[in-house]
Amino acid sequence: MKFKFFFLGFITSIFLLAFALGSFLMGKFSASVKDEPEPTSIPEISLSKPATPTPKPDIKAEIEAAVESGQYHKLVPFMTNVVNIRIEASECCQPNDRANAVDQLKYLDSAKAPWDFDQNSTIAKDLAASYPEHYANAIIGISTNNYLVAFQLNDDGAIEKVSMASNYKLLLVSP
């Protein structure tokens, strides 16, 4: 009986040794074979028209419509996540999230329509020249009763800064 167990143990050891030796040799053999680069494929060239980019909405028109109507919430999709709000001659404001920026725009509720958004007007040009950090490259609007609003856009065309005043004449003092 002992011989039978000895013999089975011996045969099992031989099989395990052969398996280990075979695995070692297969690994060594496959490592010595050089990896040949796969043939490169030739990229397909499409002769069809490129996809037409989605047109961006006219942000100036959207701003004008929202200010004229007092529906400032319509500007939210065009705002950055943080909007800097300035109210001239006041201590207001800090950077605001979109919802608070809309609330701050209610400062314009006392303004009387129609608004003048002519960027070539003397007033817009004078503001841009006098205060370029706040009004150059801004979309400037002046109400009938002289309220001022200016929207500055970032490089992506989103509203990142809004400056307001109850009267633009506060900024353009005549000598």
Backbone bond lengths (Angstrom), bond angles and torsions (degrees), N, CA, C in turn:
res aa  C-N    CA-C-N  psi(-1)  N-CA   C-N-CA  omega(-1)  CA-C   N-CA-C  phi
1 M - - - 1.422 - - 1.531 110.79 -
2 K 1.337 114.66 -38.90 1.445 118.52 179.23 1.521 110.30 -64.27
3 F 1.312 115.18 -37.79 1.452 119.43 179.94 1.530 111.00 -62.74
4 K 1.289 117.46 -38.05 1.460 122.48 -179.35 1.540 110.15 -62.44
5 F 1.345 117.90 -44.36 1.462 121.31 179.05 1.518 111.24 -69.09
6 F 1.331 114.90 -37.88 1.456 119.12 177.51 1.517 110.06 -63.05
7 F 1.301 116.80 -45.16 1.455 121.64 -179.06 1.540 110.86 -63.41
8 L 1.337 119.44 -45.47 1.462 123.08 178.44 1.535 111.04 -62.72
9 G 1.319 117.21 -39.08 1.457 121.64 178.20 1.524 110.73 -65.68
10 F 1.368 114.93 -41.14 1.453 120.10 179.96 1.530 110.55 -64.95
11 I 1.319 118.43 -44.96 1.464 123.15 -179.71 1.543 109.47 -63.90
12 T 1.310 117.96 -42.35 1.459 122.38 179.68 1.531 109.85 -63.20
13 S 1.319 116.83 -41.60 1.466 120.54 178.63 1.518 110.89 -63.73
14 I 1.338 117.65 -39.48 1.462 121.57 178.81 1.537 109.50 -62.38
15 F 1.330 116.98 -46.02 1.466 120.56 179.36 1.533 111.42 -61.65
16 L 1.304 117.02 -44.06 1.466 120.32 179.43 1.525 111.48 -64.45
17 L 1.327 115.98 -40.99 1.456 120.29 178.22 1.525 110.89 -64.82
18 A 1.330 116.80 -41.58 1.469 120.67 178.46 1.529 110.43 -65.26
19 F 1.323 116.58 -40.27 1.464 120.31 179.08 1.533 110.80 -63.92
20 A 1.342 117.02 -44.98 1.460 121.20 -179.85 1.526 110.59 -64.37
21 L 1.328 117.40 -43.04 1.458 121.32 179.09 1.526 110.82 -64.65
22 G 1.311 116.94 -41.85 1.472 121.14 178.63 1.519 111.16 -64.01
23 S 1.320 117.50 -41.83 1.471 121.03 178.78 1.516 110.79 -64.30
24 F 1.344 115.89 -41.59 1.450 119.79 179.39 1.527 111.14 -63.33
25 L 1.310 116.69 -46.32 1.457 120.48 -179.20 1.526 111.88 -66.80
26 M 1.310 118.08 -37.70 1.473 121.08 178.17 1.527 110.35 -65.13
27 G 1.311 117.13 -40.45 1.460 120.42 178.66 1.512 111.35 -65.83
28 K 1.330 115.33 -41.25 1.455 119.68 179.70 1.523 110.58 -67.93
29 F 1.324 117.56 -38.76 1.458 122.04 -179.54 1.536 110.66 -67.39
30 S 1.342 116.98 -44.68 1.462 119.27 -177.87 1.527 110.97 -69.96
31 A 1.348 118.62 -28.27 1.459 121.03 177.85 1.520 111.27 -73.17
32 S 1.340 117.15 -27.83 1.463 119.67 -178.41 1.523 112.29 -80.76
33 V 1.333 117.82 -16.29 1.453 120.66 177.70 1.519 107.78 -78.47
34 K 1.330 116.97 127.60 1.457 120.86 -178.95 1.523 109.93 -70.91
35 D 1.321 113.03 139.89 1.457 117.45 175.12 1.506 108.02 -75.35
36 E 1.289 115.68 119.49 1.452 119.82 177.32 1.518 108.23 -87.72
37 P 1.319 116.34 135.51 1.465 117.63 -179.70 1.517 110.42 -65.68
38 E 1.309 113.13 142.88 1.460 117.84 178.11 1.514 108.70 -72.43
39 P 1.300 116.29 146.13 1.464 117.41 178.99 1.526 109.76 -61.92
40 T 1.306 115.22 137.82 1.463 119.53 -179.94 1.513 109.20 -79.56
41 S 1.292 113.25 145.28 1.460 117.44 178.45 1.527 108.61 -94.37
42 I 1.266 116.11 150.67 1.450 122.00 178.69 1.518 107.48 -87.19
43 P 1.354 116.60 125.07 1.468 117.75 -179.03 1.524 110.61 -64.68
44 E 1.307 113.02 143.70 1.452 118.18 177.93 1.520 109.48 -77.28
45 I 1.283 116.42 139.08 1.457 121.65 178.21 1.516 107.38 -106.38
46 S 1.322 113.40 122.31 1.449 118.74 -179.76 1.522 109.03 -91.39
47 L 1.296 115.29 130.29 1.451 120.02 178.93 1.520 111.89 -97.24
48 S 1.319 116.01 3.11 1.460 118.87 179.48 1.523 109.71 -78.38
49 K 1.324 116.68 166.99 1.461 122.21 -179.66 1.519 109.55 -66.38
50 P 1.341 117.00 145.03 1.456 118.54 174.96 1.528 109.85 -68.04
51 A 1.324 114.53 156.69 1.463 119.12 179.90 1.524 109.42 -62.49
52 T 1.302 116.46 138.09 1.457 121.51 178.61 1.515 108.23 -78.90
53 P 1.346 117.96 126.49 1.458 118.85 179.40 1.520 110.54 -65.73
54 T 1.327 114.81 149.96 1.460 119.92 178.11 1.520 108.09 -69.34
55 P 1.315 117.83 125.21 1.465 118.93 -178.28 1.523 110.74 -67.68
56 K 1.334 115.75 138.42 1.455 120.67 176.20 1.517 108.10 -77.61
57 P 1.312 116.79 144.94 1.464 117.89 176.80 1.522 109.39 -66.31
58 D 1.305 115.99 155.16 1.457 121.50 178.42 1.525 107.46 -73.94
59 I 1.326 116.15 98.67 1.461 121.16 -174.77 1.522 111.59 -61.07
60 K 1.326 117.19 -36.18 1.470 119.95 179.16 1.528 110.43 -62.00
61 A 1.321 116.71 -44.53 1.468 120.59 178.81 1.531 110.66 -64.48
62 E 1.326 117.06 -39.00 1.470 120.87 178.84 1.535 110.31 -64.38
63 I 1.318 116.56 -42.63 1.475 120.80 178.70 1.522 110.09 -63.13
64 E 1.327 116.39 -48.93 1.469 120.52 -179.41 1.527 110.85 -57.72
65 A 1.329 117.05 -45.79 1.470 120.65 -178.28 1.526 111.24 -64.23
66 A 1.333 117.28 -42.44 1.464 120.52 -178.91 1.522 111.47 -66.86
67 V 1.337 117.56 -40.53 1.466 120.90 -179.84 1.527 110.34 -69.96
68 E 1.324 116.76 -45.05 1.485 120.54 179.24 1.526 111.18 -57.91
69 S 1.343 116.49 -40.85 1.466 120.59 -175.69 1.524 113.40 -88.49
70 G 1.342 116.86 -14.58 1.460 119.82 -175.40 1.519 112.56 76.03
71 Q 1.307 117.04 12.78 1.474 121.37 179.69 1.528 108.86 -97.16
72 Y 1.319 115.09 70.73 1.451 122.00 -173.74 1.527 112.40 -65.94
73 H 1.321 117.48 -24.83 1.469 120.88 179.87 1.535 111.48 -61.09
74 K 1.326 116.66 -21.24 1.468 119.69 179.20 1.533 111.71 -70.98
75 L 1.323 117.37 -11.19 1.460 121.13 178.58 1.532 112.77 -87.53
76 V 1.322 117.47 -12.63 1.466 121.10 -177.16 1.534 112.85 -51.91
77 P 1.339 120.01 -45.50 1.474 117.99 -179.13 1.529 113.62 -64.65
78 F 1.313 117.31 -15.16 1.462 121.09 -177.60 1.525 112.40 -102.12
79 M 1.342 117.26 5.88 1.462 121.88 -177.79 1.529 110.79 -99.36
80 T 1.334 114.89 151.46 1.456 119.80 169.73 1.537 107.13 -72.32
81 N 1.323 117.48 170.20 1.464 120.29 -179.47 1.531 111.72 -63.82
82 V 1.337 116.23 -32.83 1.461 121.42 177.26 1.528 107.08 -121.30
83 V 1.329 115.48 126.82 1.461 121.32 -178.89 1.529 107.99 -118.37
84 N 1.326 116.26 127.26 1.460 121.02 176.51 1.523 108.57 -84.74
85 I 1.319 115.73 125.33 1.464 121.78 -179.23 1.527 108.21 -113.72
86 R 1.325 115.28 133.20 1.467 121.92 176.19 1.513 108.21 -126.06
87 I 1.310 116.48 131.14 1.462 121.30 170.55 1.521 105.43 -116.79
88 E 1.324 114.91 114.16 1.471 120.86 -176.32 1.521 110.46 -58.13
89 A 1.322 115.53 145.45 1.467 124.44 178.82 1.520 111.92 62.01
90 S 1.322 117.04 31.64 1.466 120.99 175.80 1.524 108.17 -145.32
91 E 1.282 115.21 171.43 1.462 120.76 177.12 1.530 110.83 -90.07
92 C 1.321 115.86 0.34 1.457 120.06 -176.45 1.502 109.88 -74.74
93 C 1.098 128.74 138.43 1.432 135.63 18.56 1.517 109.56 -155.06
94 Q 1.254 113.82 175.48 1.452 122.64 177.17 1.533 108.15 -98.04
95 P 1.328 116.23 171.34 1.469 116.89 169.38 1.530 108.94 -59.02
96 N 1.326 115.78 139.78 1.464 121.38 -174.99 1.519 110.35 -124.57
97 D 1.331 114.66 151.91 1.462 117.06 168.58 1.524 106.96 -75.76
98 R 1.307 116.60 175.45 1.469 120.37 -174.07 1.526 112.50 -59.90
99 A 1.321 117.27 -43.74 1.470 120.50 -177.60 1.525 110.87 -62.77
100 N 1.334 117.15 -43.57 1.466 119.83 179.05 1.526 111.26 -69.47
101 A 1.329 116.72 -32.57 1.464 119.30 177.25 1.528 109.95 -63.39
102 V 1.317 117.18 -40.57 1.472 120.75 177.18 1.523 109.78 -62.44
103 D 1.323 117.30 -41.82 1.471 120.37 177.74 1.529 110.90 -62.29
104 Q 1.316 117.52 -40.27 1.462 120.73 179.27 1.528 111.60 -65.64
105 L 1.326 116.94 -31.97 1.470 120.26 178.94 1.523 112.26 -65.84
106 K 1.328 117.52 -16.16 1.465 120.71 176.72 1.530 111.29 -64.68
107 Y 1.324 116.48 -11.32 1.468 121.84 172.62 1.529 109.26 -55.53
108 L 1.309 117.15 -28.16 1.466 122.27 -178.04 1.528 113.33 -82.53
109 D 1.328 117.67 -1.13 1.472 120.25 -177.30 1.528 113.27 -60.96
110 S 1.327 117.56 -25.18 1.471 120.33 179.15 1.528 112.54 -84.83
111 A 1.307 116.35 -6.18 1.471 119.97 179.08 1.520 109.52 -72.86
112 K 1.327 114.96 148.64 1.467 119.54 -179.40 1.523 109.86 -106.83
113 A 1.310 114.08 129.71 1.467 120.38 176.57 1.519 108.01 -75.91
114 P 1.273 118.94 160.68 1.464 126.86 3.20 1.528 111.51 -81.30
115 W 1.326 114.06 159.51 1.455 122.75 177.56 1.522 108.85 -97.30
116 D 1.316 115.35 147.71 1.466 121.64 176.14 1.532 107.68 -107.42
117 F 1.328 115.89 111.24 1.455 121.27 178.97 1.530 111.68 -107.24
118 D 1.310 116.49 28.20 1.473 121.03 178.96 1.525 108.22 -75.17
119 Q 1.328 115.87 109.07 1.460 120.97 -177.53 1.527 112.46 -72.87
120 N 1.317 116.74 -10.94 1.462 120.77 177.81 1.519 112.60 -98.77
121 S 1.340 116.87 5.71 1.462 119.51 179.04 1.527 109.49 -68.74
122 T 1.304 115.51 158.30 1.467 121.61 179.15 1.525 110.59 -59.84
123 I 1.323 115.98 -40.87 1.471 120.14 -178.83 1.524 110.62 -62.88
124 A 1.322 117.43 -48.28 1.468 121.15 -179.42 1.524 110.63 -61.57
125 K 1.323 116.47 -43.42 1.467 120.13 179.88 1.527 111.29 -65.46
126 D 1.340 117.49 -40.73 1.460 120.94 179.89 1.533 111.43 -66.12
127 L 1.335 116.51 -40.55 1.464 119.83 177.70 1.528 110.47 -63.50
128 A 1.323 116.85 -44.82 1.467 120.93 -179.81 1.526 111.18 -63.18
129 A 1.326 116.92 -38.04 1.462 120.87 179.87 1.530 111.78 -72.60
130 S 1.333 117.16 -38.18 1.463 121.61 -176.67 1.526 112.79 -78.35
131 Y 1.322 116.97 -36.19 1.466 122.01 -175.92 1.528 109.64 -134.26
132 P 1.317 117.52 67.79 1.468 119.81 -173.98 1.532 113.77 -61.60
133 E 1.328 117.73 -29.97 1.463 119.42 -179.39 1.527 112.80 -66.43
134 H 1.339 116.91 -21.46 1.463 120.42 -178.19 1.530 113.51 -112.91
135 Y 1.344 116.87 -24.95 1.457 118.08 -171.79 1.529 115.24 -123.71
136 A 1.318 118.08 -17.10 1.471 118.50 176.14 1.529 107.17 -68.36
137 N 1.273 117.82 139.94 1.465 123.79 -179.36 1.529 112.82 61.73
138 A 1.313 117.30 22.31 1.464 121.36 178.04 1.525 109.15 -103.98
139 I 1.318 114.82 156.00 1.463 121.06 171.87 1.525 105.37 -90.89
140 I 1.322 115.94 107.32 1.467 122.23 -171.63 1.524 109.79 -103.88
141 G 1.340 114.24 134.00 1.455 120.50 176.01 1.518 110.47 -127.09
142 I 1.339 115.85 140.07 1.469 122.32 178.13 1.529 106.97 -123.16
143 S 1.333 115.91 127.66 1.468 119.57 179.48 1.530 110.15 -82.34
144 T 1.320 115.89 170.74 1.465 121.50 178.64 1.523 111.35 -60.49
145 N 1.352 116.70 -34.30 1.463 119.82 178.79 1.542 111.63 -99.37
146 N 1.339 116.11 28.46 1.475 124.97 168.76 1.525 116.79 75.00
147 Y 1.332 118.56 10.66 1.461 119.00 172.33 1.525 108.10 -63.04
148 L 1.325 115.06 150.31 1.456 122.05 -178.83 1.523 109.66 -122.81
149 V 1.320 116.26 137.04 1.466 121.16 169.44 1.522 107.08 -139.49
150 A 1.317 115.83 139.73 1.464 120.98 179.17 1.523 108.33 -138.49
151 F 1.313 115.63 128.74 1.459 122.45 -179.73 1.522 108.91 -110.53
152 Q 1.332 116.26 121.45 1.460 120.28 174.70 1.522 108.49 -101.97
153 L 1.331 115.44 136.10 1.456 122.09 -177.65 1.524 110.12 -105.68
154 N 1.327 115.62 150.78 1.465 119.04 174.30 1.530 109.29 -84.66
155 D 1.310 117.28 -175.43 1.464 121.63 -177.17 1.529 112.75 -64.13
156 D 1.331 116.71 -21.85 1.468 120.62 178.65 1.519 112.07 -89.94
157 G 1.325 117.66 0.77 1.454 121.01 178.63 1.514 113.75 83.67
158 A 1.336 117.60 19.57 1.462 121.40 178.82 1.533 109.35 -102.15
159 I 1.328 115.73 148.39 1.471 121.56 -179.95 1.521 108.44 -69.88
160 E 1.350 116.14 120.49 1.460 119.21 178.74 1.532 112.61 -118.76
161 K 1.348 116.41 -14.73 1.459 119.35 -178.78 1.520 109.00 -149.44
162 V 1.344 115.76 138.31 1.467 121.89 176.58 1.521 107.59 -130.29
163 S 1.324 115.37 127.55 1.464 121.30 174.90 1.522 107.82 -114.04
164 M 1.335 115.90 140.23 1.469 120.46 -178.54 1.521 109.48 -138.95
165 A 1.334 114.94 155.26 1.467 121.53 174.49 1.517 107.86 -151.50
166 S 1.337 115.45 148.17 1.462 119.44 178.42 1.525 110.85 -74.62
167 N 1.342 116.84 -16.06 1.465 120.41 176.65 1.541 107.09 -158.63
168 Y 1.305 115.48 119.98 1.468 119.56 -178.90 1.526 111.46 -62.15
169 K 1.334 117.44 -21.97 1.470 121.73 -178.26 1.525 112.12 -66.21
170 L 1.338 117.02 -19.44 1.461 120.12 174.67 1.517 111.45 -60.46
171 L 1.329 115.57 -28.50 1.463 121.66 -176.55 1.514 113.32 -93.37
172 L 1.324 116.39 -27.91 1.452 120.77 -176.35 1.525 109.30 -110.05
173 V 1.306 114.79 78.49 1.449 120.66 -177.76 1.526 108.38 -80.00
174 S 1.327 114.89 127.69 1.471 119.68 177.48 1.516 109.09 -84.59
175 P 1.353 117.17 143.70 1.480 118.81 -179.66 1.520 111.71 -71.55
